[in-house]
Amino acid sequence: MMLHQGEILTLTRHFQYHIQNAVPVEVCRGTVHVDIGILTAADDSFAELQGTLYNRRVFTFISRPGY
């Protein structure tokens, strides 16, 4: 269930795939870049990227394979 460059993670299985395969993710708030890196954990409400928790309802997570 691989997402392509620039696709938005929406489902928990998208987050789990990126965690299991160490695929980089860009975090944005609206159109503003906030962070980029490897997800370390995720549930239905939050995603953890390099020790920082991001609310999944507030932030957008974009697949960035190859980053």
C-alpha positions in Angstrom: 0.0 0.0 0.0 2.6 2.5 -1.1 1.8 6.1 -1.6 3.6 8.1 -4.2 5.6 11.3 -3.9 3.3 14.1 -2.8 0.3 12.0 -1.8 -1.5 12.8 1.5 -1.6 10.2 4.3 -5.2 9.9 5.5 -5.7 6.4 6.8 -4.1 4.8 9.8 -2.7 2.1 7.4 -0.9 4.9 5.4 0.8 6.0 8.6 1.7 2.4 9.6 3.2 1.7 6.1 5.4 4.8 6.4 6.5 3.7 10.0 7.2 0.1 9.0 9.2 1.1 5.9 10.8 4.3 7.2 9.4 6.4 4.4 9.9 10.1 5.0 6.9 12.3 5.6 6.5 16.1 5.3 4.3 17.8 7.9 2.3 20.9 6.9 -0.1 23.2 8.7 -2.3 24.5 5.9 0.2 25.3 3.1 3.1 26.0 5.5 5.9 23.4 5.9 6.5 22.5 9.5 8.8 19.5 9.5 10.0 16.5 7.5 11.4 13.2 8.6 10.5 9.6 9.7 7.4 8.8 11.6 8.0 6.8 14.8 4.4 6.2 15.9 0.8 7.0 15.0 -2.7 6.3 16.2 -6.1 7.7 15.2 -5.4 11.1 16.7 -1.7 11.8 16.7 1.5 11.1 14.7 5.0 11.2 16.2 7.8 12.5 14.0 11.3 12.5 15.6 9.9 13.0 19.1 7.3 15.6 18.3 3.5 14.8 18.4 1.3 16.2 15.7 -2.4 16.2 15.8 -3.7 14.4 12.7 -6.8 16.7 12.5 -4.6 19.9 12.5 -1.7 18.9 10.3 -1.4 17.4 6.9 1.1 14.6 6.3 2.6 14.2 2.8 4.5 11.2 1.6 8.1 12.1 0.6 9.8 8.8 -0.5 13.4 9.3 -1.5 13.9 12.5 0.6 
